[in-house]
Amino acid sequence: MLPPELPPLPALTRAEGELIDRYLEVLDLLGRINPANRGDTYGGLRAAQALVAKAAALRDALTLMHQRGEHELHAPTLTRALRVLDGERRAARVTLPPGPSGI
């Protein structure tokens, strides 16, 4: 039995696709650095070192969009793309896990 087919990605400009890809890379690294997640300091250190380059690539993607005249982010379209690419699960690694009530 095959897994269910994912919905297709919405139509994105090349620059929007680059933005989504770079954003998800940064998000993944932040999830690895998150001290609330299990892991080791070496893994966090490596992710933090890689974060510098990935953040610069994200900045470059946004700069290119701006230079090309793409001054607005089309949030509904980009949100759909993030959901198709598992952005919700990846973003959840950046947040704190649920704690006991009252804390």
C-alpha positions as protocol buffer text, in pm:
chain_id: "A"
residue {
  index: 1
  type: MET
  ca { x: 0 y: 0 z: 0 }
}
residue {
  index: 2
  type: LEU
  ca { x: 137 y: 340 z: -97 }
}
residue {
  index: 3
  type: PRO
  ca { x: 137 y: 632 z: 146 }
}
residue {
  index: 4
  type: PRO
  ca { x: -123 y: 900 z: 76 }
}
residue {
  index: 5
  type: GLU
  ca { x: -18 y: 1145 z: -190 }
}
residue {
  index: 6
  type: LEU
  ca { x: 73 y: 1492 z: -68 }
}
residue {
  index: 7
  type: PRO
  ca { x: -114 y: 1787 z: -211 }
}
residue {
  index: 8
  type: PRO
  ca { x: 81 y: 1964 z: -483 }
}
residue {
  index: 9
  type: LEU
  ca { x: 292 y: 2265 z: -398 }
}
residue {
  index: 10
  type: PRO
  ca { x: 127 y: 2592 z: -491 }
}
residue {
  index: 11
  type: ALA
  ca { x: 276 y: 2785 z: -781 }
}
residue {
  index: 12
  type: LEU
  ca { x: 573 y: 2981 z: -650 }
}
residue {
  index: 13
  type: THR
  ca { x: 823 y: 3209 z: -815 }
}
residue {
  index: 14
  type: ARG
  ca { x: 1178 y: 3079 z: -811 }
}
residue {
  index: 15
  type: ALA
  ca { x: 1260 y: 3340 z: -546 }
}
residue {
  index: 16
  type: GLU
  ca { x: 964 y: 3232 z: -329 }
}
residue {
  index: 17
  type: GLY
  ca { x: 1075 y: 2870 z: -358 }
}
residue {
  index: 18
  type: GLU
  ca { x: 1424 y: 2972 z: -254 }
}
residue {
  index: 19
  type: LEU
  ca { x: 1282 y: 3165 z: 42 }
}
residue {
  index: 20
  type: ILE
  ca { x: 1078 y: 2864 z: 159 }
}
residue {
  index: 21
  type: ASP
  ca { x: 1375 y: 2628 z: 123 }
}
residue {
  index: 22
  type: ARG
  ca { x: 1614 y: 2855 z: 312 }
}
residue {
  index: 23
  type: TYR
  ca { x: 1353 y: 2928 z: 583 }
}
residue {
  index: 24
  type: LEU
  ca { x: 1297 y: 2556 z: 644 }
}
residue {
  index: 25
  type: GLU
  ca { x: 1673 y: 2496 z: 664 }
}
residue {
  index: 26
  type: VAL
  ca { x: 1704 y: 2764 z: 932 }
}
residue {
  index: 27
  type: LEU
  ca { x: 1402 y: 2622 z: 1114 }
}
residue {
  index: 28
  type: ASP
  ca { x: 1553 y: 2273 z: 1115 }
}
residue {
  index: 29
  type: LEU
  ca { x: 1879 y: 2405 z: 1259 }
}
residue {
  index: 30
  type: LEU
  ca { x: 1698 y: 2603 z: 1528 }
}
residue {
  index: 31
  type: GLY
  ca { x: 1512 y: 2286 z: 1621 }
}
residue {
  index: 32
  type: ARG
  ca { x: 1844 y: 2105 z: 1665 }
}
residue {
  index: 33
  type: ILE
  ca { x: 1977 y: 2388 z: 1882 }
}
residue {
  index: 34
  type: ASN
  ca { x: 1664 y: 2414 z: 2102 }
}
residue {
  index: 35
  type: PRO
  ca { x: 1781 y: 2327 z: 2457 }
}
residue {
  index: 36
  type: ALA
  ca { x: 1432 y: 2198 z: 2541 }
}
residue {
  index: 37
  type: ASN
  ca { x: 1486 y: 1910 z: 2296 }
}
residue {
  index: 38
  type: ARG
  ca { x: 1697 y: 1608 z: 2372 }
}
residue {
  index: 39
  type: GLY
  ca { x: 2039 y: 1610 z: 2218 }
}
residue {
  index: 40
  type: ASP
  ca { x: 2400 y: 1679 z: 2292 }
}
residue {
  index: 41
  type: THR
  ca { x: 2603 y: 1996 z: 2305 }
}
residue {
  index: 42
  type: TYR
  ca { x: 2817 y: 1894 z: 2008 }
}
residue {
  index: 43
  type: GLY
  ca { x: 2512 y: 1851 z: 1785 }
}
residue {
  index: 44
  type: GLY
  ca { x: 2382 y: 2189 z: 1899 }
}
residue {
  index: 45
  type: LEU
  ca { x: 2719 y: 2348 z: 1838 }
}
residue {
  index: 46
  type: ARG
  ca { x: 2737 y: 2208 z: 1484 }
}
residue {
  index: 47
  type: ALA
  ca { x: 2384 y: 2329 z: 1412 }
}
residue {
  index: 48
  type: ALA
  ca { x: 2468 y: 2676 z: 1549 }
}
residue {
  index: 49
  type: GLN
  ca { x: 2776 y: 2694 z: 1328 }
}
residue {
  index: 50
  type: ALA
  ca { x: 2573 y: 2596 z: 1021 }
}
residue {
  index: 51
  type: LEU
  ca { x: 2300 y: 2844 z: 1115 }
}
residue {
  index: 52
  type: VAL
  ca { x: 2525 y: 3138 z: 1028 }
}
residue {
  index: 53
  type: ALA
  ca { x: 2556 y: 3034 z: 663 }
}
residue {
  index: 54
  type: LYS
  ca { x: 2190 y: 2932 z: 633 }
}
residue {
  index: 55
  type: ALA
  ca { x: 2072 y: 3263 z: 782 }
}
residue {
  index: 56
  type: ALA
  ca { x: 2287 y: 3447 z: 527 }
}
residue {
  index: 57
  type: ALA
  ca { x: 2130 y: 3240 z: 248 }
}
residue {
  index: 58
  type: LEU
  ca { x: 1784 y: 3327 z: 382 }
}
residue {
  index: 59
  type: ARG
  ca { x: 1879 y: 3694 z: 385 }
}
residue {
  index: 60
  type: ASP
  ca { x: 2006 y: 3665 z: 28 }
}
residue {
  index: 61
  type: ALA
  ca { x: 1679 y: 3503 z: -86 }
}
residue {
  index: 62
  type: LEU
  ca { x: 1479 y: 3790 z: 64 }
}
residue {
  index: 63
  type: THR
  ca { x: 1719 y: 4047 z: -83 }
}
residue {
  index: 64
  type: LEU
  ca { x: 1678 y: 3896 z: -428 }
}
residue {
  index: 65
  type: MET
  ca { x: 1299 y: 3903 z: -398 }
}
residue {
  index: 66
  type: HIS
  ca { x: 1310 y: 4269 z: -297 }
}
residue {
  index: 67
  type: GLN
  ca { x: 1548 y: 4359 z: -579 }
}
residue {
  index: 68
  type: ARG
  ca { x: 1319 y: 4187 z: -831 }
}
residue {
  index: 69
  type: GLY
  ca { x: 1027 y: 4397 z: -715 }
}
residue {
  index: 70
  type: GLU
  ca { x: 860 y: 4124 z: -509 }
}
residue {
  index: 71
  type: HIS
  ca { x: 785 y: 4353 z: -217 }
}
residue {
  index: 72
  type: GLU
  ca { x: 500 y: 4156 z: -61 }
}
residue {
  index: 73
  type: LEU
  ca { x: 499 y: 3807 z: 82 }
}
residue {
  index: 74
  type: HIS
  ca { x: 184 y: 3623 z: -21 }
}
residue {
  index: 75
  type: ALA
  ca { x: 123 y: 3457 z: 314 }
}
residue {
  index: 76
  type: PRO
  ca { x: -163 y: 3223 z: 217 }
}
residue {
  index: 77
  type: THR
  ca { x: 37 y: 3075 z: -73 }
}
residue {
  index: 78
  type: LEU
  ca { x: 359 y: 3051 z: 127 }
}
residue {
  index: 79
  type: THR
  ca { x: 171 y: 2897 z: 420 }
}
residue {
  index: 80
  type: ARG
  ca { x: 31 y: 2625 z: 192 }
}
residue {
  index: 81
  type: ALA
  ca { x: 382 y: 2553 z: 65 }
}
residue {
  index: 82
  type: LEU
  ca { x: 516 y: 2531 z: 421 }
}
residue {
  index: 83
  type: ARG
  ca { x: 239 y: 2289 z: 518 }
}
residue {
  index: 84
  type: VAL
  ca { x: 305 y: 2064 z: 217 }
}
residue {
  index: 85
  type: LEU
  ca { x: 675 y: 2060 z: 311 }
}
residue {
  index: 86
  type: ASP
  ca { x: 601 y: 1956 z: 673 }
}
residue {
  index: 87
  type: GLY
  ca { x: 666 y: 2304 z: 812 }
}
residue {
  index: 88
  type: GLU
  ca { x: 431 y: 2258 z: 1108 }
}
residue {
  index: 89
  type: ARG
  ca { x: 622 y: 1958 z: 1243 }
}
residue {
  index: 90
  type: ARG
  ca { x: 955 y: 2128 z: 1177 }
}
residue {
  index: 91
  type: ALA
  ca { x: 842 y: 2449 z: 1351 }
}
residue {
  index: 92
  type: ALA
  ca { x: 717 y: 2252 z: 1650 }
}
residue {
  index: 93
  type: ARG
  ca { x: 1077 y: 2152 z: 1729 }
}
residue {
  index: 94
  type: VAL
  ca { x: 1160 y: 2520 z: 1789 }
}
residue {
  index: 95
  type: THR
  ca { x: 893 y: 2571 z: 2056 }
}
residue {
  index: 96
  type: LEU
  ca { x: 885 y: 2448 z: 2415 }
}
residue {
  index: 97
  type: PRO
  ca { x: 714 y: 2116 z: 2477 }
}
residue {
  index: 98
  type: PRO
  ca { x: 395 y: 2130 z: 2683 }
}
residue {
  index: 99
  type: GLY
  ca { x: 473 y: 2145 z: 3052 }
}
residue {
  index: 100
  type: PRO
  ca { x: 280 y: 2072 z: 3365 }
}
residue {
  index: 101
  type: SER
  ca { x: -5 y: 2309 z: 3431 }
}
residue {
  index: 102
  type: GLY
  ca { x: 76 y: 2604 z: 3651 }
}
residue {
  index: 103
  type: ILE
  ca { x: 433 y: 2651 z: 3527 }
}
